[in-house]
Amino acid sequence: MTPLHIPTYGIVTLGGVVVGLSLFLWDAARWWADHPKKRFSLKALRRLAPTLLCLAYGTLLILSAGGIIGAAADWSLWGSNHAGEVGLVYGFGSTSPDVTRTHQLALTPGGHAVVVLATVVLVAVASRRGWRWDLVRPTLSGISLGLAKSVAGAAGLILAPVVSTLGDLVTGLL
């Protein structure tokens, strides 16, 4: 149980991974089609950066599944799991097994501080000229993929120790 006694879900199914990958591939395919010639120029990569940053942010949110913000991420994961299961089971006749990593990564208190700061920055950027809904899709994608034990969940394996160490260094905990 979390300190606020909000129950956590913390399980990702194949359906959740399919939803997360679908959300990411939507943005990646649009970016690819919008830049037919110089895809790896600085200008083209700059257009992809918000998507990748929001994907990383969503991954960090699900790795800090505690408190009110963590519970919102947890409920988003639960919703993507069920939406993906509906698509796989009823749409294609498949199953949706559990694909959660066997060992969970936990952010340190400094890592949670980085997530708080990233939330402030994201809200400031997303609400600058009306709400930017294009940043929600990659964030939900990161939430759906952050706990996966496959290559899709590699961001969680990389981000958790890096962000925790960075947060501990900046806040003086290390």
Secondary structure as UniProt FT lines:
FT   TURN            3..4
FT   HELIX           14..34
FT   TURN            39..40
FT   HELIX           42..63
FT   HELIX           67..85
FT   HELIX           86..91
FT   HELIX           109..126
FT   TURN            127..129
FT   HELIX           133..135
FT   HELIX           136..145
FT   TURN            146..147
FT   HELIX           151..153
FT   HELIX           154..171
//
